[in-house]
């Protein structure tokens, strides 16, 4: 049974993927935000490049910054965006 979640992509992540949001049915094996990232990378290019493990990337679950270990749930929102820099 799949879990329906909402995905959002911001700033350079959105620009490189060419998409700002989508709804996705993730497999039961996808249980955390980090799993969502890995699952999206399995789509191939450009996903695997933009969301690659080790790439500087911030993640949020239901509008709150989170670590990759944060557990997802049906109807949640997972967002990906580059780290904010300033000066």
N, C-alpha and C positions, 0 to 999 in steps of 0.2 A: 504494500500500500504506500502510495507517495504522499508527501506533505507539500501542500501549496504554500509558497512564501512569496513575498514581494521583494524585488531587488531594485536597488537604486544606485546609480553611478554618477559621480560628480567631478567637475573640473577636468583635468587632463585625462582621467580615467574614462569619463564620458566621451571626450573628444576622440580618444584612440579607439574606443569600442564602437563609436557611432550610435550609441543607444543611451538613453537616460534612465529608463526603468523598464521592468518587465515582471510578469508573474511567472513563476516556475514551479513545476511539480518536481521536487527532489526525491530521490529514492530513500528508503528507510535507513540505508547505511549512512546517509548524510545527517549528522546529529548536531554538529557545532558550526559556528561561523567559519572556522578553519576548514571544515569539511566542505562547506559551500564554496569557498575559494578554490579548493582542489578540484571539486566537481566542475566548476566553471572552466578551470584550466584544461580539463579533459576534453573540452569542445574544440581544442586546437587553436590556431592563430585566428584573430589577434589575442584571444582570451589568455592563452598560455604565456604570452609575452607580457601583457599588461598586468596580469594578476599573479605572475610567477612568484613562487616561494623565495624569500630573501629580498624581494623588491620592497622598497619603502612604501608602505600602504597603510592607511588607517581604516578601521572597520567600526561599524556601529550596529547595534541590535536594538530595534525599537527606539531609535533616536538617542541612544546613549552609547558613548564610546565603549568598546569592549575588547577583550583579548580573544584570540582564536578559539579558546576553549569554551566560550560562551555557548550555551545550548539553545538551539533554535526550537520553535514550536509552530504549529499550523497557524497561518495568518500573520506571522511576524514579518517585520521589515528588516532586511539586511542591506547595509549601505557600504560602499567602498569609495575612498577618495584619497588623494595624495596628502602627505603631511603638509601642514601649513607652515610656511616660512615667512619671516617678516624682518623688518630692519628699521 
